[in-house]
Each structure stands twice: as structure tokens, then as C-alpha cells.
């Protein structure tokens, strides 16, 4: 953790992501572009080989890429029976403890800067006392993350572990800000992204729930791209894509 803090940058205009694997897709691409559009500088912390496909090459020159394999080896974690979701959670806890700042999943499309508060962590309206970890903004050196690292097991999800640690420090797991402005709909409704739905005009972000979408769409997932957005401009994804490409 001390070594990680040396390469970390706590700059307030950085948004930090973790990536492993070659399948950097369209939704990942436009997520990065959304962070760039609102004025964040994306830093992608990679374990293993860099992606090389078109969606990666399209954004690579506009981000800072940091190889963290020396500090966090996903292959080793997976060899012990862990899965990629838990590996990502474990990395985020390590990073936020050592560096603090704004950590985000790579399917968290942003619409404006997050509030300038020490902590930004929210729950959806459906589960108002279950804080989600698709993004977290925090100060460094929080005991919450040390506890989460200690208690995370290779077969357990990180959400409940984080919530237990957070409650032990703050005494509650209430959203720090209005949750529906960060998670406009629940993960079980991930397909709303492809429907003509409105979100609040003050929304900060739209979480895509990429794993759920992949599971639901199966082979049709690869049909979601620029052309799909142009053909379906009345959908939420179509409107987000149009906003992203509007230079005004």
C-alpha cells in the first residue's frame, strides 16, 4: 500500500479506473469519453496486457495508463479461485486506502463533476441503506478500506463487506448525496438504457451495469455500438451518445 501511494495522484480532477483483459468495448469507450467531456483526466490502472482493439486505441492517447501488475496481480488472485468482480473490488479498496480520490467502474458514464466533498458514496432508492461501490470518492487512509481488504474473501462480493466496514465507522450506511442522481435506476432494470426513459436533469451519472447487460443480451451485446445509437436516438443510450458528441 505504501508503494502504491507513491505512484498514486490525489489530484481532484482525476478519475481512476481499473482494467484487466482485452475486451475493452463500446460502453467502456464512451464511459471514458464522458469523463473527458466533463473535465476529468482518466487514469486507467491496468493489470496484465493492455487491450489493443479499436475502442481502446480510440481513447488511449487521452488517458494515463499505469501498469500495476507489480502491485496487484489479477492472474494470481484468479488462480486462488477468485473472480474478476471481486478482484476489481479488492483493487478499488487498495487504491482508495492508499491514494483516495475518485474511483469509478468503467461503465459509470458521468454527466458532470461529482460533488467536491470528502465522501461521495450512494445507495439506489430501492435499497436506501445498501451503499453501492460502482463509484466512490473518499479521502486516503480510511480504516473502512483496510477493514474491507481484511474481510473480503475470494468468494464474497465487495458490496456487503464495504457496507459493514462503513457502518462500523459512521454508524449508518446512508447515501452521502441523493442516490437517484448517481444511480437513476436499479441494476435489475439495466435494459432501461435501451428504452425511451428520462433521467433527472440534475443527474451526475448513469451506471450501465455492463455485466448485467452482457448477461441479458448474450450475443446481441456486440450490436450495441455507434450505429445502434444513431438508429435509436430516442433511447437513453442514444441521447447520452448524442450529448457526448455535441460540441456545445
N, C-alpha and C positions, 0 to 999 in steps of 0.2 A: 504493500500500500504506500509506503514511503517513496519507493521508486516511481510508482505511478503518479504520485502527486508532483514529482519533478517534471514530468512531461505534460501534465495537465495544465490547462489555461483557464482561469476562472473568469475570463472576460464576459461581461454581461451580454454582449451581442453574439456570443457563440451558442449554437445549438449542437448538441452532441448525440451521436448515434453509434450503435454497434452493428457490425455486419459480419456474417460468416456465410460463405457459399457463393456459387456462381450465378444463381438465378435472380439477378437484380432486374426487377420488372418495371412495367409501366407505372403502376401505383407508387412504387418506390421512387421512380424518376420524378414524378410530379410532386411528391412529398418534398423532396429536396428543393425543387424549383419554387415551391410555396414559401419555404423558409428564406430562400434568397430574395424573393419578391418583397417580403415584409421587412427585410434588412438584417436578418440574421446571417452569420457566417457559419455554414455547416462544417462540422468536424466529424469525419467518419472513422471510427476506431475499428480496425479490421483484424480478425484472427484468421490466419491461413492465407490462401491465394486470393488475389484481387479478382473481381469479376472482369470480364473482357467483352461483354456484349454491347449492343448499340445503346441501350438505356444507361449503362454505366459510363460509357465513353462520352455520352452527351453532357454529363454533369461533372465529370472528373476534374476538369480544369478549373472549376468554380468552387471546389471544396478542398479542405485539408484532409489528407488521408494519413492515418497513423497506424503502423503495424504494431499490434500489441501482443503478438504471439509469444514474445518473451515473458510477458506478464500474465497472460491468460490464454491457455491452450484449449480450444474447444474440442479438438480431437481427443485429447487425453480425458477430458470430462465425459465425453460421449462413450469412451471405451469403458468407463466405470458403470455405465448403464443410464446415464442422464440423457435428457432430450434437449433439443435446441432451444425450446421455450425457457426451460429452467436455466440453461447456460446463459441465455440473454439476461434473465433476471439477476443471476449471480453477478454478471459483469456490471449491470447497472448499479447494484449495491456497492460493489468495489469502487466504481468510478465516483459515485456521489459521495461516498465517505472521503475518498482521497482528494477530490477536486471540487465538489459542489457544483452549482450552476444548473443549467437546463439540460436534462436528459430526455430524449424522446425516442419512441419506437419509430421505425422507418416506414410507418403507414399513418403517421399523425400529421395530416395536412393542416397547415396553420393559415389563418386569415389576418392576424395582426400580432404584434408583440404581446407576450404574456405579461401579466401584472408585475410590476417591479417590487415584489415582496420577497422576503427570505424564503418562504414556503409557498408553493403552489402545487396542491395535490387535491384531486376532486373525486367525488363519487357520482354515479348517474342517479337520476331521480328514482329509478326503480329500486335501487339498493343504496339508500342515502347514508348508510353507515359502513359501507364497504368501499374503501378508497382503492381506486384502480391505479395501476403503475405504468400505463401506456405513455405517460409523461410524468416527470417530477422535477420541480425546481426547488432546490434546497441549499442551505449553507453547507460547507465542508465540515468534516469531523463530527458528524452527528452519531450519537450512540445508537440511534434507530437502525442505521445501516450495518454497524458492527453486529448488533443482535440479529439482524436479518441474515447476514452472512453465516453466523454461527448456527442458526436454526434451520437454514434452507437445506433440504435433503434432495438427493438426486431424483426422487420420485414425487416430490411435493411441488405444488405451484407456489410462486413467489407472492401472490396477492395476499393470501391469508397470513403468511409469515410476516410480511411488511405491516399488515394491519395490527397484528399482535404487538409488534415492536413499537409501532407508532402510538398505540393506546397506552403502552406502559410508560411512555414519556409524556404524552399530552393529556392522557386521561379520557380521550374520546377518539373517534375516527370520523369526525365531521369534515365535510369539504371546507377547504380554506376559502373558496370562492364559489360562485354559483355553478354547480356542476353541469347543468344542461348547456352552458355556454362553451364547454370544452368537450363534452360527450353528448351531442344533440339527440342521439338515440342509442338504445341498448345493443349490445353485441348480438343478441338473438335476432335483432332486426337489421342485420348487416346489409340485406338486399335493398334497404331504403335508398342506398347510394344510387341505385339504378332506377329509382322512381321519381315522379314529379312531386317532391316534398320540399317544403320550405323550412329553413332553419332561422333562428333568431338573428336579427340584423346586427346584434352585438356579439355574435359568436366569435370565440377566439380560435377554434379549431374544429375539425371534423375527423374523427378517428375512423379509419376504413375497415378495421377488423379483417385484415388481409387473410389470415388463416381460415377464418370462418367463410369468407367469400370463396377461397380456393376449394374448401370442402364442399360448399353448396353448388358451385358452378362446374366443378370437375374439369373436363376437357374444354368446356366453353370459357374457362377463365382466360385463356390466351387470346380470346376475341375482344377482350377489353383493352382498347388502345386508342390512339388519337382519332382514327377513323370512326370508331364506335362513338366517341364523344361528339364528333361533328355531326353524326347521323342522329344523335339523341340529345340535342341541346336543351330540351325541356327537362331532362333529369337533373338530379342534384349533382352527379358527377359531370354531366355535360356543362352545367352552369359553372362549376368550380374550374373546369378546364378553360372555359371562355374567360373567366376572371383572370386566370393565370396568364393568359396570352393577350390580355388587354393592357396596352402600354400606358393607359391614362392613370 
